[in-house]
Amino acid sequence: MLGILFEIGLTIWAWNRGWKWLSLIPMGIVLIIAFFVGVGIGTSGGSVNDASWVVTLDIMAIIALIIMVISGKKEN
């Protein structure tokens, strides 16, 4: 739960640093992948522990957003 709040905050911060719509890509990719993994595990009768690797996707998205915030968007 805290991870998603952190991602939302970083996305807003990256948006304000000039990335605009591109700042939504890391979080969007993670949400789409996590949704399909959850549906797949749910329909096959698996457990939540089978999707523990999805946490690494959250960490990768947070790292990407931190890099976006630090670097800022270069104006043309």
Secondary structure, 3 states (H helix, E strand, C coil): CHHHHHHHHHHHHHHHHHHHHHHHHHHHHHHHHHHHHHHHHHHHCCCHHHHCCHHHHHHHHHHHHHHHHHHCCCCC
